[in-house]
């Protein structure tokens, strides 16, 4: 904290710096802060006197951040963010809400029941914890968990270069199915032998062959001796299955996708492969968070399923 004599910079000073750095306009910044433009100017002058340097270069035509202002800004933003978080925690505690848990999840886990079961068990034990959910690709979840911006994530494994402080706990192994256009020659079969699709046009995920569900599909193709002709890629299974329904190819999908009813698509179990797609929980091993500890305790009875 910066001090000049007995005068300290306060949260209001740091908020002023952050808002004015975003707006670069005294009128708009004053309106956002709920003060008059003269009050804003006065507070800024006081802040600059405490710091001992100009924080903004201003002329009649423009306002810009000075080198000293740019140097202080990142810490000012962190100070404001932590202060608001502390205030939020205090307000929630006053309402009887004892914490917050942020959870990311890949879209497919909403279909197979894993997310539903985990959340139901957690809510039974943690009615006083504010739950924040965000559907998020696994490529984002690992960095967000490692940085501490996300408490826990539900992802597909494998993932290359898992950060050393992130724990990955497998919860479920999902079987692989095939999505076919309804007029495909194999659409009437009870099961489909993967080897019978050698050379077929496939629609696949956007992920590399060593990551997430893509790794399961590539392992299955290799086991069955299949060389896929990947003609399209998409980031979400709903989009992949939609392309199948349009007759653009076939797709290996997790079993749960058979619950996604889209026109022109049939789903069949795959034979000729032993591969599955694991779903895992990820979190920081060193994260000190009572809501996270309660969450982890609530899934102790969640048995790993599959082979």
Secondary structure, DSSP 4 states (H G I P E B T S, - for coil): --EETTEE--HHHHHHHHHHHHH--HHHHHHHHTS-HHHHHHHHHHHHHHHTS-SEEE-SS-EEE-HHHHHHHHHHHHHHHHHHHHHHHHHHHHTT--EEEEEEE-GGGGTSSHHHHHHHHHHHH-TTEEEEEEE--HHHHHHHHHHTS-SEEEEES--TT--TTEEEEEEEEEEEEEEEETTSTTTTSSEEEGGGGTT-EEEEESS-TTSHHHHHHHHHHHHHT---EEEEEESSHHHHHHHHHTTS-BEEEEGGGGGS--TTEEEEEEES---EEEEEEEEETT---HHHHHHHHHTTT---B--
